[in-house]
Amino acid sequence: MDPEILMDGISAEIVAALSAMRQAKSTEERLKQSEIVKNLCESLGVFLNLIEPLPLLDDDDDDQPIPF
């Protein structure tokens, strides 16, 4: 599956869960929705951490210093 589609879907679910949390009347409902939002945000964070730029290493450049 396309990661971009998954990220868009998770983002839409976060917005829907936040809306449901806003409309919740009891504290139990709000707690449930807040746990859903937390789990969805953690799931989205997995994708965002994967797309961090990684340095490309080439085996032929062993003599070169690592640029930091």
Stockholm file with secondary structure:
# STOCKHOLM 1.0

chainA/1-68         MDPEILMDGISAEIVAALSAMRQAKSTEERLKQSEIVKNLCESLGVFLNLIEPLPLLDDDDDDQPIPF
#=GR chainA/1-68 SS CCHHHHHHHHHHHHHHHHHHHHHCCSHHHHHHHHHHHHHHHHHHHHHHHHTSCCCCCCGGGTTSCCCC
#=GC SS_cons        CCHHHHHHHHHHHHHHHHHHHHHCCSHHHHHHHHHHHHHHHHHHHHHHHHTSCCCCCCGGGTTSCCCC
//
